[in-house]
Amino acid sequence: MRRVIRTDVPDSGAYALLTSLVVPRPIAWISTLSADGIGNLAPHSFFSVACASPPIVSWTSVGHKDTLANVLATQEFVVNLATLPDIDLVNATSAQFDPEDDEASALGITMEPSEHVAAPRVASSPASLECTLHSVIELGDSVLVLGTVVAVTVDEDVMDGDHPDITRLQPVSRLGGSEWGLPPQVRTVPRPAQPDDISR
Ligand SMILES: Cc1cc2nc3c(=O)[nH]c(=O)nc-3n(C[C@H](O)[C@H](O)[C@H](O)COP(=O)(O)O)c2cc1C
């Protein structure tokens, strides 16, 4: 294997390189309200589970954007699962709307009340994580946001027994540049509990 070696990653080009290599990234389609009650909706792919118990998710605002300002003001947000039927709408909400403009209203996206937080959820999204702000960590040009999950809603139609069915969820993901990942091919691979369980 011949490797291209980059030692300049802390500087220019790091963002393009990292976002092309840390892939695919799930997309949190985050809905919030401003202090004045104006809705906001934007995708964030620097998104993950940060803690199992208590359940905490994380996402990162690269720069100071409306979503971050709303979360700091209201202490809450909703992560809506970004799915294939909504891929163009998810992308559209990434445009630079003014803080006074509600992306959902502007784009005709139907919102509905959440269960435990004031920020509404996206009606067409099959799953939502309602979160209250746990903490933020300032990191260079970015802010890492940690949110405690206070409610999870999942459309009954995507459930297979107790579990959401990946083929019905149809999640999309973010790759490098303007590339998106489509719902994945799935292989079930049982995890070995002990070294003796490993099939060789
Ligand atoms: C698929 C996708 C993923 C994105 N992920 C992030 C992200 O993780 N962090 C971020 O700050 N911006 C991300 N963006 C850009 C924001 O969505 C964009 O800056 C948006 O205008 C922010 O909206 P707001 O100012 O209403 O919060 C992403 C855009 C797209 C299309």
The ligand as a Gaussian input file, in Angstrom:
#p B3LYP/6-31G(d) Opt

LIG

0 1
 C      -25.767000      17.524000       5.429000
 C      -25.266000      18.746000       6.126000
 C      -24.613000      18.607000       7.335000
 C      -24.148000      19.738000       8.022000
 N      -23.490000      19.572000       9.206000
 C      -23.097000      20.662000       9.913000
 C      -22.481000      20.499000      11.188000
 O      -22.254000      19.398000      11.682000
 N      -22.137000      21.634000      11.861000
 C      -22.370000      22.881000      11.355000
 O      -22.045000      23.878000      12.019000
 N      -22.959000      23.044000      10.146000
 C      -23.336000      21.982000       9.435000
 N      -23.943000      22.142000       8.221000
 C      -24.205000      23.501000       7.747000
 C      -25.422000      24.107000       8.440000
 O      -26.572000      23.301000       8.229000
 C      -25.680000      25.522000       7.874000
 O      -24.586000      26.348000       8.228000
 C      -26.972000      26.124000       8.327000
 O      -27.182000      27.331000       7.615000
 C      -26.985000      26.442000       9.799000
 O      -28.267000      26.962000      10.095000
 P      -28.588000      27.867000      11.335000
 O      -27.766000      29.136000      11.201000
 O      -30.049000      28.116000      11.204000
 O      -28.227000      27.098000      12.563000
 C      -24.360000      21.040000       7.481000
 C      -25.007000      21.157000       6.243000
 C      -25.441000      20.028000       5.572000
 C      -26.136000      20.178000       4.253000

